[in-house]
């Protein structure tokens, strides 16, 4: 590494659940199902995962637009699913989400070491999330206890709009003193998170084994045969590539190789000591 050459990557902006913490992005899933059931509406885990990455109120509104969910709501409540209905569900959902998120607070393998390695080259670390500040207070404490701290956290509700708009990324640029979006990498496990990065003009990297598109706990993932794992990776990768991801990786532990590729494409240098492995 030459001290006289400016490093081409200024910042990496991560998602949280399914990317840095909570292998399988499982914390909100059972809560969505439980809360909708309390209101007399049955949704599946697959339904709950479909809008993942949005702010949770927007997520609930998206669920309410699904035909089978909207029909159930009308049958049970005699009115159409509207913003008032979404707010009622959200007001019940949020305190439960705050309570359970710590139960899913384990870092994904390689998260802390990857962030540490990036910092060694002067890369600033940002994050955006569909979680609110109330939820993130619990998540941040879990992360600190596992030696992971970041330079910026932008939450759902901080701004006038969340994903898939680039608003949270713009706030990250200000926090991280970014002047060139092309020097930033957005790492996320959902299509709306990939869109967030693309609309902000950054590189985008999708994580598939640990993320929402696979949706398995670490134990469930490790119990799969290699063939079954590859099938899951292929399916999840297709979804994020269709959303526009420039690269896909299994987990954050595999990120440094991709950062090296991007740095090389930017035409300056590579992360010190990082092996270049095209996938």
ABEGO torsion letter per residue (X at the ends): XBAABBBABABBBBBBBGAABGBGGAAAAAAAAAAAAAAGBBBBAAAAAAABGBBAAAAAAAAAABAAAAAAAAAAAGBBBBAAAAAAAAAAAAAAAAAAAAAAABBBBGAAAAAAAAAAAGBBBBBBBABBAAAAAAAAAAAAAAGBBBABBBBBGABABBOABAAAAAAAAAAAGBABAAABBBBBABAAAAAAAAAAGBBBBBBAAABAAAGBBAAAAAABBAAAAAAAAAAAAAAAAAAGBABBBABAAAAAAAAAAAAAAAGBBBBBGBBBBBX
